[in-house]
Amino acid sequence: MRPMKAQLFLKFVRYLKPYWGKELILLILMILTSVASLASPYILKIIIDTVFPSHNYSLLIQILLILLGINVFRLVISYSSDYLFTWIGNHVTRDIRMDLFRRLMQLPLSFFNKNKAGDLVHRVNSEVNSIQSILTGTVVRLINSTCSVIGLTVMLCILNWRLFLLSMAVMPFIFLNTRWFQPKIQKNIKKNREKDSDILSFLIERFSNIKLIKSYVRQSCENNKLLKKIEEQIGLNIRNVQLTATTRNITLLFTMLVPILIFGAGGKQVMAGTMTVGSLVAFIQYMNRIFDPFRDLMGFYFDAIRASVSMQRIFDLFEVKPENTEGEKDIPTQNDIIFRQVHFSYDRLSVLQEFSFTFRHGKKYALVGGSGCGKSTLTALLGRFYEPQSGNICIGDREIGKMNIHALRRRIALVTQDNQLFHESIGENIRYGKPDATGEEIEAAAIQANIAEHIHQLPDRFDTLIGDRGAGLSGGQQQRIAIARAILKDADVIILDEATSELDSDSEKNILEHLCRLYADKTMIVISHRLSAIRDMDEIVCMDQGKIIENGTHEELIGRKGFYWKLFKEQIE
């Protein structure tokens, strides 16, 4: 259930609590500025009504010096206020962004499969920025504007309370005008934010697949797609300007009527001698200033409309249920991995059906089968990236569903065929498997993954930046670095999911043989389409439509002349 706007603001106001002291100082500074601004019109009244008629030049100089001092004081206060406002705003933004990023890191893999990366980036970056000023200045602006309105009202009533009541006759119309346009503006802003997110997602996806676009010569098509999205956004921007400009100009029209009313009624009083010229000039100046906090409040109202859209989009992420990190942290080692009647579906598409199998500790397994038969899903369930709909998975006699998910994953080293490198140095990418690893340990892992020789040929060796998504390396080199990272992790179970697909057959076979020796006392699960590379595994498991159709050693399966024999024969031929 979505919260109301007021509830949304209250949920985010907690980010101001660490900075209440500075917020209070900011409020005091802004109130001092408002109080100081009240002096100028009244001083002008004194000059017109008292100093000029008396021809007292020395008094004029004294008053002007006082006015100068007040203005210098206002400048100093204004500078301090701007500094504090920026400092608080940036720290509040940092806190929200970090909380949001932490929450995203806690969400299950299924969430990221269903949401565009560009949309998530837009929420963490742009949406958070859009609520910075509204959070930082909410209380301060409201209190300061309220104090300004009260102070100006007092001064106006002192000068001429009847004239003040007359000038306030336009306020109900300004309020009704704002209320009329508010829902239309909010709806348009929401569409605009969604379009921003859509464009960002489009750009990220296209840049990530630039090689595909070029190979199919689809640049022109992609240009047209982006142009269409941008033109849609332009339409939303123009619509937003039409709505905000209309309501702003209607408000301006009503405020323009005020000086006319004042000059009409006040001018008559001046001519009748019931009001001085200085009082009328001061009244007009105060009245012009009273619309500033009203405009500020109206501006705050529109800012609040825009911010409420961003707050809702951020709040929606906080409402997503995170992965359950509760459970036993003492994970058993040197135990079998047992799948019992496991069933799993992706959005009603059945992948595993009553799957049962035991991976014996210290043995080396290969999973074989066509695409979509459930091989990768099996390993994803073991790492609890997804939860089975029925059945259970155990390590020894303990269900992994009752284990602490972080402790479980620390026991598993997973390497996939997907590019999983960061735009950092080669050394930092390998160290990801063990953050406190020494240079010697990183070197040893690189040697075991057969990538050290290439690294030492680079000018900066392990300090070499690999480029975005590993662009500075070949596919095989990227996979070797990922394998080195898994070796450094030194987990109880290592899973290679097409992790050597970019290597040639001999290199793949050599790395697998080396890993089998290295992990002699640990469990290894290998998924590979090259059957020649896995023939020495302790057991080969053939899968089809989420079930095991046969399993055994290479020799046993060849002798049966079944599913595996046909696959092996096809590859040899």
PyMOL commands that set and color helices and strands:
alter all, ss='L'
color gray80, all
select helices_A, chain A and resi 5-37+39-54+57-106+109-114+117-130+132-208+210-215+219-272+277-319+375-382+400-402+405-410+426-431+439-448+452-456+461-463+468-470+475-489+505-518+531-533+554-560+563-572
alter helices_A, ss='H'
color red, helices_A
select strands_A, chain A and resi 337-346+349-359+364-368+390-395+398-399+412-416+493-497+523-527+539-544+547-552
alter strands_A, ss='S'
color yellow, strands_A
deselect
rebuild
show_as cartoon
